[in-house]
Amino acid sequence: MAYNARMILQTYLQKTGKTETDFAREIGVAQSSVWRYVRGLRMPKPHILRRITLATDGAVTANDFILETELRSPAQRVA
């Protein structure tokens, strides 16, 4: 199953030409955290979700991450 928020964040980075490192600096996290967000391996904490929304001017929102979590199967949620 496609990870909606991952695709949206990845697409945002590609369209804006920002690297994961650039975006990490912008939202105040480690590059490895953005790497995990993009690959669907980590759910950003609420205060980071707000930073992502602000940094992307609403192109990527908390709902994108939350909806993805809801769409995953129970087995995928454990992983």
N, CA, C and O atoms as a DFTB+ gen file, in Angstrom:
316 C
 N C O
     1  1       0.844      -1.182       0.000
     2  2       0.000       0.000       0.000
     3  2       0.887       1.242       0.000
     4  3       1.880       1.305       0.724
     5  1       0.532       2.201      -0.794
     6  2       1.305       3.445      -0.888
     7  2       1.159       4.261       0.382
     8  3       0.091       4.305       0.992
     9  1       2.219       4.890       0.760
    10  2       2.248       5.739       1.947
    11  2       1.976       7.150       1.463
    12  3       2.871       7.820       0.949
    13  1       0.749       7.598       1.627
    14  2       0.293       8.880       1.098
    15  2       1.181      10.043       1.532
    16  3       1.641      10.811       0.687
    17  1       1.427      10.185       2.816
    18  2       2.231      11.311       3.304
    19  2       3.655      11.234       2.774
    20  3       4.257      12.258       2.450
    21  1       4.187      10.039       2.687
    22  2       5.535       9.888       2.147
    23  2       5.575      10.440       0.732
    24  3       6.478      11.198       0.377
    25  1       4.600      10.061      -0.070
    26  2       4.571      10.520      -1.448
    27  2       4.403      12.033      -1.508
    28  3       5.043      12.700      -2.321
    29  1       3.554      12.569      -0.658
    30  2       3.343      14.011      -0.663
    31  2       4.616      14.732      -0.232
    32  3       5.021      15.692      -0.887
    33  1       5.251      14.303       0.839
    34  2       6.476      14.952       1.299
    35  2       7.590      14.771       0.271
    36  3       8.316      15.717      -0.036
    37  1       7.721      13.583      -0.247
    38  2       8.747      13.319      -1.258
    39  2       8.507      14.184      -2.493
    40  3       9.445      14.770      -3.031
    41  1       7.267      14.265      -2.939
    42  2       6.921      15.087      -4.097
    43  2       7.198      16.557      -3.821
    44  3       7.717      17.269      -4.681
    45  1       6.853      17.008      -2.624
    46  2       7.118      18.401      -2.250
    47  2       8.616      18.700      -2.352
    48  3       9.016      19.712      -2.927
    49  1       9.427      17.822      -1.796
    50  2      10.876      18.036      -1.834
    51  2      11.387      18.055      -3.276
    52  3      12.221      18.887      -3.633
    53  1      10.888      17.144      -4.092
    54  2      11.318      17.089      -5.492
    55  2      10.908      18.354      -6.246
    56  3      11.710      18.934      -6.977
    57  1       9.655      18.776      -6.063
    58  2       9.156      19.948      -6.795
    59  2       9.857      21.237      -6.383
    60  3      10.048      22.138      -7.199
    61  1      10.237      21.317      -5.118
    62  2      10.888      22.538      -4.644
    63  2      12.404      22.485      -4.789
    64  3      13.083      23.496      -4.612
    65  1      12.933      21.310      -5.111
    66  2      14.376      21.160      -5.251
    67  2      15.110      21.130      -3.920
    68  3      16.332      21.273      -3.871
    69  1      14.356      20.943      -2.837
    70  2      14.982      20.889      -1.512
    71  2      15.489      19.480      -1.242
    72  3      14.854      18.492      -1.610
    73  1      16.633      19.409      -0.601
    74  2      17.142      18.110      -0.170
    75  2      16.551      17.788       1.199
    76  3      15.993      18.658       1.867
    77  1      16.681      16.544       1.601
    78  2      16.243      16.168       2.948
    79  2      17.009      16.978       3.989
    80  3      16.448      17.361       5.015
    81  1      18.280      17.238       3.730
    82  2      19.099      18.026       4.654
    83  2      18.589      19.458       4.751
    84  3      18.475      20.006       5.847
    85  1      18.282      20.068       3.602
    86  2      17.725      21.431       3.595
    87  2      16.435      21.492       4.409
    88  3      16.254      22.368       5.254
    89  1      15.554      20.549       4.136
    90  2      14.251      20.551       4.796
    91  2      14.404      20.277       6.288
    92  3      13.703      20.872       7.107
    93  1      15.307      19.389       6.637
    94  2      15.555      19.092       8.053
    95  2      15.987      20.351       8.800
    96  3      15.502      20.626       9.898
    97  1      16.885      21.101       8.212
    98  2      17.320      22.365       8.835
    99  2      16.140      23.319       8.993
   100  3      15.989      23.979      10.021
   101  1      15.319      23.378       7.969
   102  2      14.177      24.294       7.968
   103  2      13.184      23.984       9.089
   104  3      12.613      24.896       9.688
   105  1      12.981      22.697       9.369
   106  2      12.002      22.335      10.408
   107  2      12.658      21.984      11.742
   108  3      11.963      21.662      12.706
   109  1      13.978      22.044      11.805
   110  2      14.674      21.852      13.068
   111  2      14.799      20.426      13.557
   112  3      14.706      20.155      14.755
   113  1      15.012      19.506      12.609
   114  2      15.224      18.101      12.976
   115  2      16.470      17.590      12.261
   116  3      17.030      18.275      11.405
   117  1      16.891      16.394      12.616
   118  2      18.028      15.763      11.945
   119  2      17.614      15.298      10.548
   120  3      16.451      14.978      10.304
   121  1      18.575      15.267       9.648
   122  2      18.302      14.775       8.289
   123  2      17.775      13.354       8.340
   124  3      16.926      12.976       7.532
   125  1      18.271      12.561       9.283
   126  2      17.819      11.170       9.389
   127  2      16.334      11.087       9.733
   128  3      15.660      10.135       9.339
   129  1      15.823      12.068      10.457
   130  2      14.386      12.086      10.761
   131  2      13.577      12.322       9.493
   132  3      12.585      11.633       9.255
   133  1      13.989      13.287       8.679
   134  2      13.280      13.542       7.418
   135  2      13.367      12.311       6.525
   136  3      12.389      11.951       5.868
   137  1      14.519      11.668       6.495
   138  2      14.690      10.438       5.718
   139  2      13.637       9.411       6.136
   140  3      13.027       8.758       5.290
   141  1      13.430       9.276       7.433
   142  2      12.437       8.319       7.942
   143  2      11.011       8.760       7.615
   144  3      10.172       7.922       7.282
   145  1      10.722      10.061       7.704
   146  2       9.381      10.552       7.353
   147  2       9.083      10.255       5.887
   148  3       7.995       9.786       5.552
   149  1      10.045      10.526       5.020
   150  2       9.861      10.335       3.582
   151  2       9.625       8.866       3.253
   152  3       8.879       8.556       2.324
   153  1      10.232       7.977       3.985
   154  2      10.109       6.543       3.721
   155  2       9.011       5.870       4.537
   156  3       8.829       4.656       4.445
   157  1       8.288       6.635       5.322
   158  2       7.184       6.080       6.097
   159  2       7.610       5.261       7.292
   160  3       6.836       4.439       7.781
   161  1       8.820       5.465       7.773
   162  2       9.336       4.689       8.893
   163  2       9.110       5.364      10.236
   164  3       9.270       4.740      11.285
   165  1       8.739       6.635      10.203
   166  2       8.508       7.366      11.449
   167  2       7.371       8.353      11.241
   168  3       7.257       8.998      10.199
   169  1       6.536       8.450      12.266
   170  2       5.469       9.448      12.289
   171  2       6.005      10.662      13.036
   172  3       6.422      10.531      14.187
   173  1       6.006      11.836      12.417
   174  2       6.489      13.024      13.126
   175  2       5.635      13.327      14.355
   176  3       4.426      13.098      14.348
   177  1       6.264      13.839      15.401
   178  2       5.540      14.251      16.602
   179  2       4.683      15.471      16.262
   180  3       4.964      16.173      15.290
   181  1       3.638      15.730      17.057
   182  2       2.718      16.835      16.744
   183  2       3.392      18.184      16.487
   184  3       3.011      18.890      15.553
   185  1       4.374      18.549      17.290
   186  2       5.009      19.854      17.066
   187  2       5.828      19.879      15.771
   188  3       6.003      20.935      15.164
   189  1       6.323      18.723      15.358
   190  2       7.051      18.639      14.090
   191  2       6.063      18.657      12.921
   192  3       6.342      19.248      11.878
   193  1       4.913      18.009      13.099
   194  2       3.881      18.062      12.060
   195  2       3.485      19.510      11.776
   196  3       3.286      19.896      10.624
   197  1       3.374      20.299      12.835
   198  2       3.033      21.723      12.653
   199  2       4.140      22.442      11.880
   200  3       3.858      23.254      10.999
   201  1       5.386      22.146      12.209
   202  2       6.507      22.773      11.488
   203  2       6.504      22.387      10.013
   204  3       6.784      23.213       9.144
   205  1       6.183      21.120       9.740
   206  2       6.123      20.654       8.349
   207  2       5.035      21.412       7.593
   208  3       5.254      21.871       6.472
   209  1       3.870      21.539       8.209
   210  2       2.768      22.263       7.573
   211  2       3.153      23.708       7.290
   212  3       2.902      24.220       6.199
   213  1       3.762      24.363       8.271
   214  2       4.169      25.762       8.087
   215  2       5.263      25.895       7.028
   216  3       5.213      26.791       6.186
   217  1       6.246      25.002       7.075
   218  2       7.373      25.077       6.139
   219  2       6.949      24.815       4.697
   220  3       7.577      25.312       3.763
   221  1       5.885      24.034       4.516
   222  2       5.419      23.703       3.165
   223  2       4.239      24.573       2.735
   224  3       3.630      24.325       1.694
   225  1       3.918      25.579       3.525
   226  2       2.757      26.440       3.240
   227  2       1.486      25.620       3.048
   228  3       0.648      25.942       2.205
   229  1       1.353      24.563       3.835
   230  2       0.149      23.743       3.800
   231  2       0.121      22.665       2.734
   232  3      -0.875      21.954       2.606
   233  1       1.187      22.527       1.969
   234  2       1.224      21.492       0.934
   235  2       1.274      20.096       1.548
   236  3       0.736      19.146       0.980
   237  1       1.914      19.972       2.696
   238  2       1.979      18.710       3.442
   239  2       1.445      19.015       4.835
   240  3       1.965      19.887       5.531
   241  1       0.400      18.288       5.239
   242  2      -0.235      18.561       6.524
   243  2      -0.228      17.332       7.423
   244  3       0.107      16.227       6.997
   245  1      -0.605      17.553       8.666
   246  2      -0.722      16.447       9.620
   247  2      -1.719      15.416       9.112
   248  3      -1.522      14.216       9.303
   249  1      -2.780      15.871       8.470
   250  2      -3.786      14.943       7.948
   251  2      -3.189      13.957       6.962
   252  3      -3.622      12.806       6.904
   253  1      -2.212      14.379       6.193
   254  2      -1.572      13.472       5.240
   255  2      -0.915      12.303       5.964
   256  3      -0.976      11.167       5.493
   257  1      -0.297      12.570       7.089
   258  2       0.339      11.515       7.875
   259  2      -0.695      10.676       8.617
   260  3      -0.579       9.451       8.671
   261  1      -1.702      11.327       9.186
   262  2      -2.721      10.623       9.969
   263  2      -3.559       9.724       9.078
   264  3      -3.833       8.581       9.444
   265  1      -3.972      10.213       7.919
   266  2      -4.761       9.394       7.001
   267  2      -3.988       8.169       6.559
   268  3      -4.560       7.088       6.426
   269  1      -2.699       8.325       6.331
   270  2      -1.878       7.188       5.930
   271  2      -1.879       6.128       7.004
   272  3      -1.976       4.939       6.700
   273  1      -1.774       6.534       8.254
   274  2      -1.757       5.585       9.364
   275  2      -3.066       4.812       9.415
   276  3      -3.069       3.605       9.655
   277  1      -4.170       5.502       9.191
   278  2      -5.481       4.863       9.202
   279  2      -5.638       3.861       8.063
   280  3      -6.335       2.858       8.217
   281  1      -5.006       4.116       6.934
   282  2      -5.143       3.252       5.767
   283  2      -4.299       1.988       5.844
   284  3      -4.556       1.021       5.127
   285  1      -3.305       1.992       6.701
   286  2      -2.428       0.827       6.801
   287  2      -3.158      -0.329       7.468
   288  3      -4.048      -0.124       8.294
   289  1      -2.776      -1.530       7.105
   290  2      -3.358      -2.706       7.727
   291  2      -2.816      -2.828       9.150
   292  3      -1.766      -2.262       9.454
   293  1      -3.516      -3.559      10.033
   294  2      -3.019      -3.724      11.406
   295  2      -1.595      -4.276      11.463
   296  3      -0.811      -3.853      12.312
   297  1      -1.247      -5.202      10.586
   298  2       0.108      -5.769      10.579
   299  2       1.138      -4.706      10.226
   300  3       2.234      -4.693      10.788
   301  1       0.797      -3.816       9.302
   302  2       1.721      -2.754       8.911
   303  2       1.879      -1.725      10.020
   304  3       2.946      -1.127      10.154
   305  1       0.832      -1.507      10.820
   306  2       0.905      -0.528      11.902
   307  2       1.911      -0.948      12.960
   308  3       2.539      -0.097      13.591
   309  1       2.071      -2.255      13.161
   310  2       2.991      -2.769      14.169
   311  2       4.431      -2.573      13.717
   312  3       5.314      -2.307      14.532
   313  1       4.664      -2.704      12.428
   314  2       6.025      -2.623      11.878
   315  2       6.668      -1.278      12.086
   316  3       7.809      -1.069      11.675
